[in-house]
Amino acid sequence: MKNPSAAAGDSVDRDRLWRRLMEMAAIGARADGGVNRQALSAEDARARQLMVAWAEELGLEPNTDEIGNLYLRRAGSDRHADPVLTGSHLDSQPSGGKFDGAYGVIAGVEALEAIARAGVETRRPIEVVAWTNEEGSRFQPGAMGSAVFAGDMDLPSLLPITDRAGISVETALRETVAATPGITTRQAGFPLAGYLEAHIEQGPRLEAEGLTIGVVTAIQGSRWYTIEVGGEEAHAGTTPLAKRKDALKAAVAMVGALQEAMADPTDTVRFTVGRFEVGPGSPNTVPGHVLFTIDFRHPEMATIERLTGQIEPICQANAQGCAVTVALNSDTPPVAFGRDVIDTVRRHADNLALGHMDMPSGAGHDAMHIAKLCPTGMIFVPCERGISHNPAENATPEDLAAGARVLAAALVDLANR
């Protein structure tokens, strides 16, 4: 008789998985082929409605919690056992792709259907989760749902946060949850036996190596900063250069000096200035204010401390008479995944004869919050040219199905312990 994990993996249906991915991608679809399905929007609510409809088709129990995380539960033979959880997020960037986040949720749904079609019973329940607001594009910070679940963020402090239109998390959350009436609400933070998240790599390594599965060992740490430079607005035609407090000139010098300080011959450091705003924005006025952001990432805490410790001194040294403030907005330490889950993913990739490699994740994921609660891991599959957060984001049906096969097999393994 076939091993239950193998039976589940073999029952994954590539075309069924792809069909659901495209059905989800139609919600918030952009004319350029991308997706705009931001957190707690009308599109996000429709995505959740689709998830609940799938749950009804498959006999899964849908429920939610106080931050709006959506769960689909498949019962186990031991109804009191802590569940194994899998999933990711359904929200996207404003000009995002079809697979970031959504693949992990829909691969989880496919895994549960494959397990059922294979006639496999598990001792523990298995649940698919769609975490609320992973991207952080509409409401900051990101990964709200998993962070509240893990106790890393306090829900009351998040509810007053507003988007650019002045809509609060509280209002948007209430409207989104109301779109799926009649489902049970439970308390976030319930005990877990394990967590496994499937995701596109969002980088080029697997494709470059010709491999199908990334066995994710860790998530690198990150620190986000906002730097504000206050100069003095002045007439561009009459104010001598020597008398100016040009906030833009100072900010450009800061960024240049920071780029030199962050140079890394191993190409491991990730240093990004992703936002740069200049005021007042008049062509004949010396800029009096600049705001820019820094996203710094590295897998080693010692390097994070050493290099980010240079940010404020470098900015002050290049202020050129302007006032400078440096604010730390987010500080996420590196997260190492459990050796047992890593070994489980690797073993099932081997059993399915899928080429694989161990690798850290360069991007942050909901798994980084859940890792402190239970044994946790991630499965990566290739994405074309490593492109993500972009309408051109793409992955092949074959690779996506391969990841779902590893996921289904590993979930059965973990849920029978």
Secondary structure, 3 states (H helix, E strand, C coil): CCCHHHHHHHCCCHHHHHHHHHHHHCCCECCCCCECCCCCCHHHHHHHHHHHHHHHHHCCEEEECCCCCEEEEECCCCCCCCCEEEEEECCCCCCECCCCCHHHHHHHHHHHHHHHHCCCCCCCCEEEEEECCCCCCCCCCCCHHHHHHHCCCCHHHHCCCECCCCCEHHHHHHHHHHCCCCCEECCCCCCCCEEEEEEECCCCHHHHHCCCEEEEEEECEEEEEEEEEECCCEECCCCCHHHCCCHHHHHHHHHHHHHHHCCCCCCCCEEECCCEEEECCCCCEECCEEEEEEEEEECCHHHHHHHHCCHHHHHHHCCCCCEEEEEEEEEECCEECCHHHHHHHHHHHHHCCCCEEEEEECCCCCHHHHCCCCCEEEEEECCHHHCCCCCCCCCCHHHHHHHHHHHHHHHHHHHCC
